[in-house]
Amino acid sequence: MLHDRVLTWYEAHKRTLPWRDGGTDAWGVLVSEVMLQQTPVARVEPVWREWMERWPTPAALAAETPGEVVRAWGRLGYPRRALRLREAAVAITRDHEGWVPDTEEALLGLPGVGTYTAAAVAAFAHGRRAVVVDTNVRRVLARALEGRPNASPSLTAAESRLAAATVPTDARTSVRWNVAVMELGAVVCRARIPECGACPLEDVCAWVAAGSPPDDGPARRGQAWHGTDRQVRGALVQVLREVSHPVPRPLLEDEVLTRLGLDPVQHAAQVERCLGTLVEDGLVEPVPASAAAPGGEAYRLPA
């Protein structure tokens, strides 16, 4: 009953997304899954379309420079994903004759591909039975089957077992189930303000039957943003995205402080530290003073 209700709802209410149109190959699915990590669909879709037009195959992306890949990532956030995706493209081209692997084991061997992404690509790109567990899936199952208001802060072994037990044994049906329950969590069974009246499981949901009790666990803090290292790192990369030449270090740091409205006295050391971590991560590279414009050491996106 659970499967039939969710699958019927999905066929009537699923969002139209380009990587679900049936004409997207495994490479397009892999790119979408990496981009969608911690990033809303609305922000991903235009960037995904640009990437697929520009780099329609793993070989095309593998041949691109890391700096251009980071530049094209735009404002999706967590730009290390861009570098890891390029590294995966290199591995696919070198080790798999340009074809995205079709087993979870082989997918896990690609740079930047974890358990969730491997399962999602195996299922959605190759039609294999897999247990695809993201935050949306965990929340739907926690509420509908266990009566809990939310999933655990991080994936537990019990949640993995519950998800595995609910995936249909038939491969084709399992693929539809994975995407359907994920969609239900994304657009109806949301973490905040769920639309229970629109949910196909409302009358059999254990959480609703219990009176929809609030979460009595520790308060979940929203992520801070202004003045955080993540904001500063993003601003540093953005400044370098906007130019095609190295930027002297003093100008780069001053520009970031100005853009973010940060006090130079309080935040100069933070900007310097963040610049160092970007170099360590391979997202930015220093240019020796002899090769830079007057002003000493300069920085650019990786060549």
GUPA-718452 format. One record per atom (N, C-alpha, C, CB): residue in one letter; z, y, x. Coordinates in steps of 0.001 Angstrom, whole numbers, plus 500000, padded with zeros to 6 digits. Atoms other than C-alpha are relative to their C-alpha. Glycine has a CB too. Example, Ala and Ser with C-alpha at 12.3 -4.5 7.8 and 13.67 -1.06 7.14 Angstrom:
REM residues 2
A500000498810500890
A507800495500512300
A500000501200500900
A501246500027499008
S499940498810499180
S507140498940513670
S500730501090499230
S498585500462500414
END
This chain:
REM residues 303
M500000498791500838
M500000500000500000
M500000501261500874
M501232500005499051
L499926498843499109
L500913502397502808
L498632500318500576
L501005499749501131
H501308499794499382
H497551501896504499
H498989500547498992
H499487498689500599
D500988499593501004
D495487502224501330
D500188501456499593
D500092499100498767
R499736498633500436
R497180505458500295
R499567501019501057
R501485500172499682
V500318499046498930
V496813507167503663
V498497500039500269
V500757499633501292
L501434500049499732
L493233505997504186
L499198500677498882
L499546498547500169
T500683499358501132
T492164507115500707
T500164501513500078
T500551499469498650
W499758498561499857
W493788510497501233
W499126500579501110
W501492500276500295
Y500765499487498866
Y492055510890504589
Y498529500173499651
Y500142499068501196
E501421499890500349
E488585510220503221
E499728501210499108
E499529498726499299
A500187498861500910
A489110512966500647
A500361501342500634
A500830499800498755
H499456498732499512
H490870515572502795
H499829500227501498
H501444500075499665
K500111499854498546
K489935515071506460
K499259501283500371
K499282498786500606
R500678498812499479
R488954518137508440
R498685499597500668
R500912500757501005
T501275500223499320
T485403518402509723
T500134500521501430
T498811500707499244
L499854499633498593
L485704518384513506
L498834499418500785
L501358499500500574
P501226500444499328
P482774518091515921
P500130498685500736
P499559501036500958
W499834501261499272
W484226515206517911
W500228498813499058
W501166500114500975
R499887501083500981
R484571513202514678
R498697499779499243
R501121500298499015
D501203500011500829
D480984513633513485
D499153498743500124
D499166501170500337
G500747501245499860
G479816510180514548
G498915500067501048
G499396499624498696
G501029499860498983
G477341511602517012
G500563500327501363
G499028501053499598
T499354499682498734
T479869512364519730
T500246498732500798
T501316500748499765
D499807501187499171
D479909509915522619
D501410499975500577
D498960499955501132
A498658500188499468
A482944508670524526
A500427501148500906
A500076498697500755
W499678498867499142
W482746511547527010
W500489501182499158
W498772500407500841
G499573498908500872
G482980514102524201
G501375499754499409
G498998500202498888
V498679500339500530
V485971512269522747
V501064500198501068
V500026498551499485
L499037499826498912
L487725512194526128
L500281501475500243
L499485499343501285
V499816498565499797
V487155515926526620
V500856500589498880
V498635500718500068
S499229499464501124
S488506516664523143
S501466499598500091
S499411499522498674
E498617500466499941
E491617514557523653
E500786500725501089
E500039498495500242
V499312499262498935
V492468516268526939
V500257501436499569
V499176499975501303
M499833498611500442
M491910519717525450
M501046500138498901
M498674500552499510
L499102499915501150
L493976518938522350
L501460499777500363
L499590499000498962
Q498618500211499597
Q497109518122524345
Q500752501332499960
Q500072499368501415
Q499157498815500139
Q499657520750523264
Q499210501274499677
Q500785500206501266
T500840498852500320
T496849522999522013
T499413499830498603
T498874500168501050
P500494500118501374
P495842523731518380
P498481499811499935
P500393501231499206
V501419500286500209
V492469522569517072
V499165501282499978
V499804499226498695
A500773498765500145
A491364526121516250
A499660500615501355
A500771501009499154
R500269499467498668
R491631527130519905
R499098499077500797
R501299500226500750
V500766500975499216
V490057523950521224
V498524499970499611
V500597498615499830
E501370500262500465
E486918523723519093
E498935500861500680
E499928500218498519
P501068499226499355
P484931526691520493
P499849499686501484
P500262501476499826
V500079500327498572
V485805525805524084
V499369498631500190
V501399500038500650
W500602501349499924
W484941522138523487
W498485500077499827
W500610499064498918
R501454499872500229
R481516523128522147
R499314500578501244
R499715500907498759
E500585499401498791
E480864525301525203
E499939498982501137
E500814501237500440
W499961500998498924
W481904522523527576
W498950498923499784
W501391499362500094
M500936501084500247
M479775519889525890
M498553500453500154
M500220499433498614
E501340499474499779
E476748522139526007
E499730500167501492
E499820501337499271
R500154499734498574
R477325522984529635
R500085498734500847
R501050500983500452
W499775501228499239
W478573519595530877
W499983498803499046
W501350500066500779
P500074501050501025
P477313516940528443
P500299498597500505
P498649500005499389
T499719501312499425
T478009514058530833
T501078500128501067
T498718499373500596
P499041499944498892
P480725513151533335
P499358500445501307
P500648498646500191
A500671499630498758
A478199513509536144
A499782501502500092
A498669499276500116
A500225498553500000
A477453517094535113
A501278500746500361
A499486500465498629
L498736499334499677
L481112518081535246
L500425499684501430
L501102499578499012
A499612500392498641
A481710516152538465
A499286500831501048
A499707498525500229
A500788499221499049
A479010518223540160
A500399501475500034
A498535499882499663
E499600498597500082
E480667521510539195
E501156500276500966
E500405500367498551
T498887499632499129
T483104523414541427
T501295500065499204
T499729501348500691
P498715499898500707
P486812523269540561
P500249501399499443
P501137499615500932
G499761498637500466
G486920527063540311
G499264500330498724
G499612500973501056
E500776499712501197
E484166527226537729
E500566499241498795
E498520499634500219
V499384500788501073
V485876524499535706
V501250500705499484
V500351498576500496
V498802499260500412
V489143526458535687
V499604501266499248
V500874500357501227
R500459498787500684
R487252529613534712
R499550499669498568
R498838500664500792
A500516500371501321
A485564527836531794
A501098499496499063
A498928498935500144
W498880500466500830
W488911526479530594
W500530501126499124
W501133499442500881
G499599498856500808
G489606529982529347
G501499500059499786
G499302499961498671
R498587499813500327
R492921530491527585
R500598498797499262
R500171501250499158
L499446501191500661
L493586526920526479
L501412499678500477
L499096498800500245
G498668500284499475
G496710526843528627
G500032498714500805
G500999499919498870
Y499841501171499136
Y497950524262531110
Y498689499689500734
Y500456498774499172
P501323500175499384
P494835524712533299
P499885498833500971
P499630501239500712
R500110501199499156
R495732521769535504
R499227498902499281
R501398499487500399
R500779500989500757
R494198519732532688
R498517500098500330
R500213500189498492
A501413499821499667
A490831521225533609
A499661499297501308
A499652501493500096
L500245500652498715
L491112520042537196
L500078498480499876
L501005500492501043
R499857501452500160
R492298516592536133
R498811499418499244
R501309499663499262
L501164500469500737
L489419516305533685
L498787499909500925
L499701500931498811
R501094500070499026
R486976517115536462
R500198498803500934
R499914501315500820
E499722501149499140
E488694514532538682
E499672498691499276
E501475500008500449
A500352501186500792
A488315511993535867
A498490499831499947
A500574500103498569
A501465500058500028
A484615512878535644
A499455499468501317
A499409501387499707
V500414500515498688
V484261512251539382
V500224498490500071
V500778500713501137
A499689501429499963
A485951508855539033
A499074499200499089
A501454499766499598
I500909500689500931
I483822507902536014
I498613499877500616
I499919500754498646
T501326499998499380
T480651508849537880
T499946499046501182
T499622501411500450
R499964500812498777
R481683507087541068
R500290498522499731
R501042500551500946
D499494501367500159
D483418503981539740
D499504499281498756
D501481500025499975
H500384500626501270
H481975503381536264
H498557500319499619
H500938500454498887
E501424499729500216
E478304504313536641
E499759501082498943
E499290498722499588
G500166498889500922
G478842507430534561
G500405499733498566
G498615500419500015
W499602500349501370
W480201505634531489
W501522500018499879
W499441498605499601
V498559499978500235
V483659506289530079
V500470498585499699
V500367500967498836
P499530501374500223
P485592502978530276
P500413499771498550
P501175499686500925
D499707500302501403
D486218501174527006
D501284499219499789
D498871499237499409
T498713500679500162
T489582499513527684
T501120500942500410
T500052498693500836
E498867499155499651
E492991501112527837
E500371499846501468
E501198499668499120
E499642500241498603
E493667499508531215
E499105500807500938
E499898498501500329
A500927499259499136
A490543501010532788
A500152501503499814
A498555499584499712
L499821498570500260
L491102504377531123
L501245500535500701
L500095500260498491
L498776499574499333
L494621504527532534
L499805500174501502
L501105498999499740
G500298499835498591
G493073504305535977
G499329501321500330
G499140498887500456
L500650498708499776
L491401507698535517
L501047501089500237
L499102500371498798
P499059498902499762
P493114510827536878
P500302500761498711
P499441500961501057
G499600499188501134
G495092512675534230
G500015499300498660
G499122501141499910
V500020500737501272
V494767509942531583
V501280499187499874
V498748499070499904
G498758500722500250
G498091508756530205
G499870499027498845
G501120500972499723
T499982501043501025
T499106506204527605
T499355500467498697
T501430499553499735
Y500558499520501259
Y498284508346524574
Y498490500180500104
Y500662501317499592
T501433499709499879
T494880509512525830
T499194498716500140
T499735500920501203
A500711501273499837
A493872506010526896
A499850499281498665
A500735499098501002
A500060500665501305
A494735504594523471
A499053500738499061
A501402499911499373
A500847499207500902
A493004507473521645
A498524499817500318
A500369501482500089
V501409500155499634
V489759507143523599
V499525498574499716
V499785500349501489
A500379501377500307
A489742503354523289
A499740499826498512
A501087499029500459
A500145500127501451
A490161503695519535
A498852500845499466
A501292500398499308
F500918499077500657
F488159506774518592
F498613500018500621
F500569501377500027
A501316500012499353
A485346506415521127
A499371498617500020
A500113500519501413
H500534501341499817
H485029502653521432
H500341499033498865
H500503499445501284
G499722500838501159
G486379501329518135
G500937498851500249
G498754499472499480
R499070501084499689
R489069499192519715
R501326500181499260
R500247499928501512
R498669499913500591
R492392498359518126
R500960500496501070
R500463498621499423
A499045499420499063
A494988500503519850
A501114500662499190
A499306501030500963
V498874499323500641
V498348502050519046
V500000501441500502
V501375499276500309
V500119498589499631
V497731505802519075
V501214500730499438
V498657500629499465
V498733499417500443
V501083507579518949
V500146501415500552
V501193499120500444
D499706498626499601
D501370511346519029
D501153500516499147
D498741500916499853
T498868499428500728
T503994513690517600
T499794499934498493
T500223501442500425
N500274500040501436
N502286513784514198
N500224498605499426
N498569500453499722
V499817501382500446
V502209510005513880
V501485499657499943
V499257499020500938
R498571500306499941
R505829509704514915
R500758500650498853
R500584500455501331
R499299499293501072
R506917512293512351
R499729499366498640
R499589501468499978
V500332500646501272
V505073510650509450
V500769498694499853
V498481499740499899
L499328501298500081
L506513507229510245
L501510500166499921
L499633499133501202
A498553499775500054
A510020508596510842
A500430500371498592
A500416501100500987
R499628499564501345
R510061510261507433
R499704498936498952
R499272501282499648
A500417500912501073
A508120507790505329
A500717498655500053
A498508499774500070
L499455501349499882
L509600504562506688
L501480499949500344
L499243499253501029
E498607500054499550
E512980505473508153
E500898501049499352
E500052500164501485
G499183498987500663
G514098508498506131
G500552501051500938
G501125499347499290
R499520498992499056
R514617510619509229
R499194501293499830
R499898499478501465
P500720498739500215
P513710514327508965
P498995500320501095
P500979501129499890
N500909499743498897
N511996514366512352
N499986498819500952
N500394501280500740
A500044501001498951
A510902512122515155
A500974500396501103
A498561499841500558
S499124499715498879
S512988511908518306
S499366501073500889
S500288498713500810
P500560498966499124
P512603514724520840
P498924499464500951
P501110500638500806
S501028500643499181
S510639512324523059
S499812498580499502
S500381500014501515
L500346501327500515
L508949509003522328
L501013498955500450
L498595499597500459
T499049501071499695
T511417506118522121
T499316498642499870
T501233500077499064
A500532501358500106
A510852502385522441
A499950499559498543
A500851499019500826
A499968500370501417
A511832501976518791
A498825500628499251
A501333500434499359
E501129499344500648
E509211504503517686
E498680499335500395
E499972501491500360
S501211500695499557
S506573502728519768
S499840498678499265
S500038499759501518
R500063501285500720
R507454499402518141
R499626500216498538
R501352499258500093
L500307499718501410
L507350500929514656
L498527500354499841
L500886501150499465
A501409499622500080
A503948502492515304
A499103498786500176
A499666501056501055
A500811501202499755
A502575499228516683
A500011499074498792
A500511499247501239
A499887500893501150
A503848497318513652
A499200500491498805
A501447499842499609
T500721499468501159
T502033499648511237
T498484500033500195
T500492501390499692
V501438499952499759
V498596499538512900
V499347498733499445
V499700500156501516
P500677501177500564
P496272497216510931
P499428499100501107
P498869500441499044
T500497500944498993
T495125494086512750
T498488500090500175
T500387498579499621
D501452499854499920
D491451494671511944
D499664501245500809
D499368500078498583
A500297498888499093
A489935496871514649
A499445501213499265
A499015499556501062
R500638498874500690
R487769498984512353
R501003500750499134
R498830499508499140
T499004499359500851
T490593499640509901
T501061500692500846
T500652498971499064
S498978499401499141
S493005500336512750
S499566501364500518
S500314499077501173
V500510498712499521
V490786503119514064
V500154501053498912
V498516499882500433
R499886499059501113
R490672504772510651
R501466500333499721
R499334499423498737
W498573499767500227
W494433504345510231
W500563500974501029
W500776498676500049
N499477499135498941
N495201505964513580
N499639501460499765
N499473499552501355
V500414498607500188
V493181509070512846
V500532500546498679
V498465500120500044
A499546499540501315
A494288509222509204
A501475500392500015
A499764498915498952
V498569499676499995
V498034509116509816
V500271501194500914
V500835498776500453
M499889498835499134
M497623511617512644
M499627501271499233
M499104499836501241
E500447498852500801
E495740513953510298
E501042500362498948
E498649499696499322
L498983499752501018
L498388513566507609
L501165500787500600
L500501498669499397
G498907499288499347
G501067514677510060
G499626501405500414
G500460499238501198
A500438498690499519
A498988517591511292
A499869501023498888
A498686499870500714
V500319499012501035
V498090519178507954
V500908499932498766
V498576499819499569
V499132500118501183
V500607517907505347
V501455499766500406
V499517498852499090
C498631500354499615
C503688516266506866
C500383500754501272
C500138498461500211
R499761499157498835
R504249519175509215
R501491500051500345
R499465501416499750
A498602499919499568
A507421519668511227
A500748501050499197
A500087500321501500
R499402498928500789
R508120522939509459
R499207500177498704
R500041501329500808
I500595499797501328
I507434523436505744
I498960498919499678
I499350501392499918
P500936501048500404
P505873520043504927
P499593500182498540
P500623498607500211
E500502499894501370
E503726519974501779
E500127498635499323
E498515500499499980
C499747501331500559
C505320516926500215
C499228499762498699
C501494499816499752
G500723500169501254
G503615517573496890
G498554499604500179
G500064501250499215
A501388500368499716
A500241517030498547
A499896498692500778
A499317501111500778
C499984501197499163
C501280513884500394
C499794498745499164
C501316499906500772
P500238501234500755
P499974510491499237
P501188499037500050
P498764499303500531
L498843500891499857
L503292508926500276
L501261500572499358
L500262499723501468
E498808499313500502
E505616511285498412
E500910499073499200
E499594501181499140
D499149500811500874
D506813508754495846
D500548498754500673
D499234499600498782
V499470501165499280
V507442506049498458
V500626500414501337
V498880498964500238
C499470499489498735
C508722508258501272
C501519499880500022
C499575501468500218
A498546500199499887
A512222507288502424
A500733501327500172
A500322499073501179
W499353498699499795
W512979510868503482
W500084500768498687
W499236500829501052
V499988499337501302
V512009512302500080
V501005499327499078
V498597499983499365
A499054500743500849
A513999509549498339
A501442500344500334
A499783498495500149
A498644499647499570
A517038510584500349
A500329501461499726
A500170499710501478
G499762498602500309
G516671514175499147
G499498500966501048
G501434500218499800
S500571499176498915
S514736515475502147
S501085500701500800
S499031501041499428
P498894499379499254
P517892516040504224
P499505500722501243
P501032498946500397
P500403499282498786
P517636518589507032
P500388499224501243
P500631501395500037
D499682500627498722
D517752517554510641
D501391500455500422
D498935500356501089
D498630499641499615
D521432517418511634
D500231499844501499
D501002499142499235
G499879500109498553
G520701516961515312
G500077501369500643
G498832499217500576
P499954498719499291
P520837519634518003
P498811500876499614
P500019499772501522
A501076499076500348
A518805522728517161
A498901499934501044
A500531501440499870
R501135500052499093
R515338522585518645
R499538501423500276
R498845499139499412
R500354498636499646
R514711525793520483
R498498500171500130
R500679500400501288
G501395499681499784
G511320527402520319
G499771500353501467
G499559501155499084
Q500307499725498611
Q509599527809523646
Q499940501509500236
Q498675499334500400
A500076498602499606
A510228531169525269
A498644500237500660
A501173500385500961
W501309499709499428
W507133532960526520
W500035501218500908
W498985500212498898
H500092498778499195
H507491536558527706
H500877499899501241
H500406501226499168
G499277499990498744
G508478536720531335
G500245498637500607
G501280500666499810
T499812501345499448
T508378532958531859
T499003499745501125
T499845498932498897
D500932500377498941
D506756531316534856
D498651499599499421
D500574498855500836
R501262500430500590
R504157529843532538
R499135501214499659
R500254499147498739
Q500772498801500327
Q503139533304531314
Q499459500662501264
Q500863500996499212
V500425499370498751
V503001534669534848
V498878499208500652
V501182500130500965
R501055500832499423
R500957531728536121
R498685500198499239
R500413498511499981
G501200499814500800
G498533532139533234
G499336501337500272
G500330499881498535
A500552498676499736
A498138535836533936
A499334500065501367
A501090501054499903
L500597500028498662
L497454535221537633
L498623499337499957
L500922499254500990
V501275500706500098
V494728532714536819
V498992500829499219
V500190498629499336
Q500911499205500816
Q493267535003534148
Q499390501152500784
Q500724500536498785
V500538498912499181
V492908537909536576
V498880499479500889
V501111500645500859
L501012500564499105
L490972535654538944
L498793499477499226
L500604498877500839
R501136500433500827
R488825534299536103
R499023501144499751
R500496499442498662
E500791498851500426
E487600537777535339
E499150500603501108
E500901501048499450
V500767499442498877
V486137538450538778
V499320498867500755
V500918500822500957
S500730500996499213
S483733536686541107
S500293500122501489
S498507500135499761
H499678499770498594
H485326537864544344
H501500499809500206
H499556501423500449
P498565500125499725
P488680537302546059
P500729501302499701
P500234499593501459
V499177498839500321
V491475539638544992
V501135500088501011
V500555499914498546
P498887499846499057
P493848540998547661
P501342499768499322
P499972501391500632
R498715500384500577
R497358539761547129
R500755501173499360
R500858499374501065
P499255498907500652
P498994543185546493
P499380500434498679
P500081501196500927
L500671499598501243
L496377544075543895
L500192498955498912
L498503500229500246
L499842501090500968
L496664540682542222
L501395500036499390
L499744498632500668
E498628500004500498
E500436540822541942
E500290501243499162
E500986499912501165
D499776498774500782
D500455544464540775
D499312499931498643
D499497501224500773
E500738500104501258
E497827543719538120
E500746499129498998
E498600499433500247
V499263500891500895
V499887540861536698
V501257500685499475
V500370498693500722
L498793499292500438
L503077542918536599
L499663501062498963
L500709500644501198
T500414498958500939
T501204545723534834
T499572499407498664
T498861500824500592
R500486500618501244
R499481543466532300
R501136499468499145
R499031498871500315
L498906500626500746
L502706541736531349
L501143500964499719
L500524498806500759
G498941499025500227
G504828544874531403
G501317499582500611
G500182500230498534
L498794500488499337
L507295543351533844
L500469500990501062
L499748498622500631
D499407499107499005
D509649545328536041
D499717499464501398
D501529500148499770
P500326500481498647
P508380545103539653
P501233499605500794
P499236501063500759
V498787500313499248
V511926545095541014
V500551498644499597
V501058501081499786
Q499406501247500512
Q513063542228538810
Q499055498808500113
Q500409500178498549
H500940501125500128
H509878540161538754
H499038499817501169
H499207500172498765
A500926500146498876
A508046540674542049
A500143498644500675
A500228501109501019
A499772501295499347
A509650537586543567
A499489498858499130
A501496499803500306
Q500487501032500911
Q508785535563540468
Q498486499877500082
Q500428500306498563
V501456500032499906
V505110536542540660
V499567499356501305
V499418501413499886
E500325500589498698
E505031535632544334
E500226498486499976
E500849500651501118
R499708501430500089
R506657532271543607
R498952499269499159
R501397499780499407
C500991500629500875
C504237531510540777
C498649499892500691
C499859500790498697
L501248500063499248
L501299532343543000
L500036498830500969
L499749501318500755
G499860501136499092
G502620529831545511
G499850498662499300
G501332500055500685
T500114501274500720
T502906527096542880
T498562499750499541
T500947499984498788
L501405500158500377
L499343527761541728
L499175499502501180
L499429501326499480
V500689500489498803
V498143527254545295
V500326498520500217
V500402500837501250
E499593501403499835
E500141524004545513
E499290499097498993
E501526499862499844
D500639500796501048
D498569522813542257
D498478499960500125
D500378500546498645
G501447499996499815
G495053523536543488
G499254500869499017
G499485498624499906
L500641499138500993
L494385526119540778
L499535501325500597
L500953500264498851
V500332498762499298
V494162529046543200
V499968499681501483
V501027501149499683
E500011500222498557
E493258529181546861
E499990501322500753
E498789499155500402
P499975498782499190
P494002531774549548
P498736500125500835
P501232500017500907
V501136499700499141
V491213533411551488
V500548500733501219
V498905500856499248
P499463499332498809
P492036534348555100
P499646501480500020
P499477499327501268
A500193498551499964
A492334538049555769
A498666500383500611
A501119500657500772
S501260499671499338
S489290537999557998
S498808499883499065
S499794499104501196
A501095500191500947
A487144536886555065
A500181500824498733
A499874498538499642
A499707499236501210
A488729539172552506
A499725501478500217
A501454499792499571
A500130498554499905
A488316542799551735
A501252500561500658
A499773500638498601
P498806499406499392
P490718545191553490
P501193499871499055
P499752501488500353
G498808500193500826
G494233544567552284
G500678498701500319
G499650500045498531
G499338501233499611
G495067541294553985
G499565498803499194
G501461500158499883
E500314501256500668
E495215537878552376
E499585500236498550
E501198499056500057
A500482499876501374
A493324537477549122
A499956498626499374
A498605500673499948
Y499980501267500745
Y493083534805546421
Y498792499926499081
Y501311499855499181
R501112500245500910
R490346533258544302
R500225498645499319
R498625500034500762
L499981501334500582
L489782530278542054
L499422499025501025
L499196499955498657
P500451500953498973
P489129527072544042
P498491499852500052
P500620498648499755
A501453500131499823
A485655526720545463
A499571498559499784
A499571500478501406
END
